[in-house]
Structure formats: C-alpha cells, structure tokens
Amino acid sequence: MTNLLRIRMARYDLPQQIKSRGVYPYFRCIESEQDTEVIMNGRRVLMFGSNSYLGLTNHPRVIEAANQATRRYGTGCAGSRFLNGTIDLHLQLEHELAKWTGKEDVMVYSTGFQVNLGVVSCVTGREDYVICDELDHASIVEGRRLSFSTPRKYRHRDITSLERELARCHPEAIKLIVTDGVFSMEGDIAPMPDIVRLARKYKANIMVDEAHGFGVLGTGGRGTCHHFGVADEVDLLMGTFSKSFASIGGFIASDKDTINYLRHNSRSYIFSASLTPAATAAALESLHIMQEEPERIEHLWEVTRYALDGFRTLGFEIGNTETPIIPLYVRDMEKTFLVTRMLFDEGIFVNPVVPPACASNDTLIRFSLMATHTKEQVDYALGKMSECFSKLGLLQ
C-alpha cells in the first residue's frame, strides 16, 4: 500500500542539502550550563545567541529554588491547572507578577507559545477583528489563525498602515491590536504611544507580547509599555519565563474579568499539564532577583550600547534596533549559513535567521547580549565578526 504521507515527507530535503555543504547551523549541542561561555564539542565558545538577558540561568539562588521546589512537590504536577495541577507556588507567582506588572490578575501557562496561542485564539469572537504587526512572533500568528475573528495585518511598526486597517473594521466590533513590544529578530521597539493613540480613536483594545521586553526595558525591567508610560492603557500584557526569568513557561496579565474568562476558555491552558514546580520556583526567584539587583539591567544596557556603537563603527547593517537584540543583516541565505559556521569555527555562537522567521531578502545573524557579558568578550566578537563579514563582502 502506498504511503502518501511518507512520500511527501521524504521529498523534504532542504536540511540534508545544507548539511551536505557543511553549514547546517541547527540543534548544536551544548555540554554545559547557559552562560556567556559554553562548552560545545569539548571546547569553549562565546555565547551570543542566548535569550537569558539578565544571565540568571545559572544563578545559585535560582538553581536552589528549583531544587527545593522539586524536593517538596516532586518533578511534575501530573495534571492541568484546571483540575489537579495547581500548587501554591503557581498562585504565589501569579500574585507577585500581577503586582509587578500593575495589572489586577495574572495566569501562568506552561510555555510562552501557549500564552499567545491560547489568548489570541479565544479572546475575540466571530464578529470581531484581530489586527497584527506583520512581524509579530509565530505564536501570535498561530493564535490569529485559530481565532474565528477576521484577521488584519499592518506593515511593520507603520502607524499609517495600522490606522488604515482599523478604519476598515466595523466601528461597533471588538478590535484587538496585537504587537510584540520588542521584536525578537529585529530588536526594534513597537511605537506604543502611537498605537495607544489609535486605539483610543477607534475604540480598540491592545495586547502586547513582552517576551523580549520584560527584564530589559522600563523601570525595574517592567517592559515596553512601562518604558513608554502606557501600561495602564494596554489591556493584555504577555510575558515568557524562558528569557529574563531563566526558566520556561509564560503568563498573561490583565483585568480580573478577562483573566476569569481566559481561565475557563483558553484551550492551551485548560488542556495542558501545568508548569512544573522547579520551573515555577525558578521564575519566581528570578523575579525577586530582578527587583533586588537593578544593576543587572543597568549593566545589560551598558554593554548593549557598547556593542551597538561598535557594530555601527565597523560598518555593519543593524537596522533600527535599540535593544540587546542586534540584527546583523546579510540578505543572502547561503552567506547567512556560511558566516554562522565561520564564526563558530572562531569560537562565537550566533543564530542565523532565515525564512520563515524573516523575509527572503532580510536574512540576518541575530547577536544577543546578556547582563553578564563583558566588554572584553564583546571586543573579541566584534573583531572576529568584522573579519568574517569582510571575507564575504558583507560590510558597508
């Protein structure tokens, strides 16, 4: 009997093609803790591909909190939050995050992806609209696809384009604008004051994905919306624990009525096992450290400004980034893979960004910084990256 599915799957050979050229950059194995230096293939490599912006993944307090939670509660909760999977640590984390974000209530999901999937897909109805930035994270895209609402998309950070889409909507319908706060590949920031102004004008609601904003922007790392002073006018704030919170999981912060609705209707929350005790405790302790050690964020921005100045001086094309996420545009898929391999051979780990994570003419190297990076490490990376990019004719 012919197996049509297996035939179709066998035709997909792009990874094999890249491997045959010796430049396959994915699933590289790390043999040590996540830090500014990691062990790979038995040798030390500088890590400039991590999302651990505050460098807390190996903090002794975070590790001990995870260990204590495992000893007390075990390795898992064996069920959904909806049924038998809620422990007091979940409630404590939600309570403290609500206070930290300035929202009435919070609910914690098992992954950040599940937050956007579960919120965007269910918070609006058939007669409503979900309006997204064209470069929103894939989890938002998938949530929009699952929603029964009419989808709309506006050009990246383009307020004129957003207003055009809002004007097309029925005035009495719910209109939910969904945007990343900090865009995960480009490192640029959503123009929140302008988005809030349009939301007022068209009676729209706003949801902001703060995955890369929390721990980085705003007073005490409270994110993009607090950075601009508009958090009170944003209806839903989404966060993830896999970046600055040194764990895994995610959360949504909003008013009590919205959270009550989501607790009883968000399918990725109801039908998923709850966040493990260790991950919950690690995120909670990371929140405490974030509040107690503001110097971490200060140093993150010091080393970020240093790196941004260095890349610009050397002639790298880095777009409109203003954050620790620095895109180094290559605009050629083959050269993107090649320069990733060249840099790895020089002891530098960076991430290649190619379609579908970007447009085919916007391929780039994603260089990301942590609060624990030193200027000496950045200097070494700048030198090696300048050499490798120059060899491929990629510097301006």
N, C-alpha and C positions, 0 to 999 in steps of 0.2 A: 504493500500500500504506500502510495506517495505521501510523504510528509511535507506539506506545503509550507508550514511554519518553519521547519528546519531548513528547507531550501532557501527561504527568504533570509533567515538569519545568517546562513553561510555566505550569502552574497556580500554581507557587510565586512569589508576587509581593510577599511581605512587604517585602523590601528596597526595591522600587520604591515601595511605599506610604510608607515612611519618607523616602525621597529626595524624594518629591513634597511633603512637609511641610517640607523644608529642614533636617532634623535628623539625617540619616544620619551616624553617627559612625565608620564603619569604613574601613580602608585609606587613612587620611590620610597623605599623602606628606611625608616628612621629607627635607630637602635638605642636611643637614649631619651631622656626627658626633653620636652619642648623648652628650649632656651635660645639665647642669641647664638649659641653654637650647639650643633647636634652631631651625633656620630652616624655616619652613613657609609656602608661598605668598609667599616673599620677605621675611617678617617674623619677628622673634624671638618665640619662645613659651617660657614656662617649662614645663619637662618634669616633671610629677608623675605620669607613667604608666609609667615605666621599671622594669624588674626588676634593673637594674645597681646593686645595693645598695651596693657599695663604690666605684662610679664609676670602674672600671678600663677601660672600653671604649675610651677614648682615651688611656690611659696610654702614654707614649713607649716604655717597656720592653716592654709587651705588643705594641704595634704592631711594634717592631723584631724581637721574637722571631718573630712571624708572618711578617714579611718574610724573615728569614734562613731559616726553615724552607721557605718557598716557593722560594727560590733554590737550596737544597740538594736538596730532594726533589721539587720540581715542585708543581703545583696540586692533584693528587689521587693516590690510591694505586691506582686502577684495578682494585679488587677487594675481596673480603671479607677480614676479618681471618682467616677460616678457611683461606683459600688464599694469595693473593699480596699481600694488603693490609696486612700487619703491618710496621711500621717500628720502629726502635729508640726513637723518641720515644714511641710508644704504650706500650712496655714501661717506659720511664722514668717516664711519667706514672702508670701503674698501680702501680709500685713505691712512688713517693712518696705517692700517695693512700692506699695500704694503711698505710703508716707513720703518716700524718697522722690517719686515722680510727681507728687502733688495731685494724684487722682484719687477718687473715692474708693476704688476697689481694683483688684488685680486677680487674674487667674493664670496659673502656671501650666504650660504644656510640656510634653516630653522632648520636643525639638523645636527650634525656631521655624523651620519649614512648616511644621504643623500649625503654628500660630497663624501665619498668613493664609495657609490653605483653609483652615477652619473658620477664620473670621471673615475673610473676603467672600467666601463662598456662601455664607448664610446670613450676613447682617443686613442685606438688602433683598428686595423681592422682585417679582416679575415685572412690575410697572416702573421699576427704578433704574438707576444708572450707576455703573462703576467706571470711573474715569482715571486712567493711569498714565504716568510718565512712560514714554516708550522704552526707557532703560531701567525700569523697575526690576527688582530681583525676580528670578524664575518662580519663586514660591508665590509671589503676588500674581504673576501671570497664570499659574495653575489655579489659584483661588478664583480669579476672574473667569477662567474657562468653566469652572464648576458652578458658578453663580447663574441663576436664572435671569439676572438683570441684564440690561442692554450694555454691552461693553463700549467704551470710548477710549481713545488713546491720543495723547498730545505729544508734540515734539519735545525733546529733552530740555527741561528747565525753561521752556518757552512759554511765557505768560500770555502772549497774544494767542498762541495756539490753544492753550488751556481755556481761555475765555471763549474762543470760537466753539469749542466742544460744549462748554457749559450753556452757551446761548442756544445750542441745538436741542437741549433737553426740555422736556415738558416742565413748565415752571412749578407745578404742584407735586412733582415726583421727588423722591429722595435721590439726591445726587452725592455720591461718595467719591471724593478725590483721594486717591491712594498714591503716595510717593515715598521713595527712600528719603531719609534725612541726609545721609552721606551715601553716595552711590559707590557700590562695592568694587567696581572695576576702575572707574574714572577718578574717584577720590574727590569729586566736586560736591557741592552742597546745594540742596534744594532751596529755592528762593522763598522761604517760608512767609515772610511778611507780605509778599505779593500774593501768594496762594491764599493766605488768610483774608486779604482784602477782597479777592474774587469770591471766596466762599461766603463772605458777608453779603456781597452784592447779589449773588444768585441763590442765596439760602441753601448752600451746600454744606456737607459735613466733610471732615478731614480725618484721614488715618495716615500716620507716619511710621515707617519702618526705621527704627533707631538702632538696628543691629550694629552698625558701624559708627553710631553717634554716641551711644551710652558709653561712659568711661573715657570719652575723648573730648567732646565739645560741652560747653555750658558749665555753669558754676557747679563744682563738685562732680563733674562728668555726667550731668543730668541730660545731656543730649542736645540735638539740633534745635528743638523747639524752645528749650530753656535758653539756649545760646542767643536766640533772637527775641526772647521775651514774649513768646506767643503760645506757650504750652497750655494756658487756660482756654485758648480758643481752638485747640485741636481735640477732637472727640476721642480718638483712639491712639494710644502710643504702644508700639510693638517693640519688644526687646528680645535679645537672644543671650543665652549664657555661654555660648561657645567662643566668644571674643573676649571682651574685657572681664567677664565674670569667671573665666578659667574653668569652665565646666561644660555641660551640654544641656539643652533644654531651651525654653523660651517663655515669654509671658505677654499678655495684653493688659494694658491699664486703661481704665475708662470710668464712667459713672456707674453707680450701683445697678441701675436698671439695665444698662447694656450688658454688664457682666452677668447679671442674673439670666438674661436671655441667652447669652453665649454658653453659659454652664449647662443649659438644658437643650441646646440646639446645635452646638458646634461639633460636628461628627468626628473630626480628628482628635478632639478632646475626649468625647464620650467613649469612643470605641478604640482607644489606645491605652496600653498599660501606663501607669503613672511614672513620673520622674523618679529615678532610683534614690534611695536615701543618701548615698555618697554624693551624687551629683547635686542634690538639693542642698546639702550641707556645704559643699564647696562653693556654690553660687552665693549662699548666704554669707559665708565668711569673706568671700571676695568683696561683697557689698560693704561689709564692715571695714575692710582694709582700705577700700576706695574712699570711704568717708574719713578715716583716721589718718591717711597718708596722702594728702593733696599734692605733695611734692612729686609723686609718681606722674601725675598728669602734667605738672609743670615741666618735668624733665622730658616727657614724651614730646611736648611742643618745642622744647629747646633743640632736641635732636632732629625733629621734623623740619624746623626752619633751617637748620644747618644743612640737611640733605637737599631740601628744595633749592637753596641758594647754590649748592654745589652742582646739581644737575643742570640748572639753568646756565651757570657759568660755563660748563663744559659743552653746551650746545645740544642737550637732549630735548626732544619734544615731549613735554609733560602735560599738555592740555591746560585745563582750568583747575587742577587740583589745589586744594587748600588744606589738606589733611595728611595724616601719616600714610595714607594710600597714595602712592606715586606711580602713575602710569607712564611707562617709557614706550612711546609709540614706535612700532616697527613698520606696520602697514604692509606686511608680507608674511603669509603663513609659514612658508618654508624657512625664511630667515628668523622668524619668531622661535621656531623649534630649534634651529641651529644655534642661535645665540644663547638660548637656555642651556643647551648642552655645553657650549664653550664656557659659560660662566660656572657651571657645575664642576667642570674639569679644573677651574681655577679656585674651587673651594667656596662658591657662592650659590646658595639656593634661592631661586626666584621662581615665580609662577608665570607660565605662558598663558595668555588669554586669546582664544580664537573662537570663531563661531561654534555653537550658538550663543556664547557668552558676550559676543560683540559682533558688529558688522564685519564683513569680509575685508573691508579696507581700513578697519580700525584695530587690527591685531596689535597686541602690546605685551610688554613684560610688566607684571604687577610687582612693584617693590614696596613692601610694607614694613613699618617700623614699630618697635616696642619701646616702652619706657626704660627697659634695661639695656638697650643698645648704647654703645659708647661712640663718641666722635671718632675715635681711632678705628673702630670697626667700620663706620660709615666711610671714612677716608680710604680704607683698603678697598671697599666695594666700589667706590667712585673710580678709583684708579683702574681696577680690573674691568669694570663695565665700560669705561671710556676706551680701553684697549680693544675689547671685543666688539663693541659697536663700530669703532673706527675701521676695523678689519673688514666689516661687512658694508661699509659706506653708509652707516645709518646716522651719523652725527651731522647736524646742520652747519 
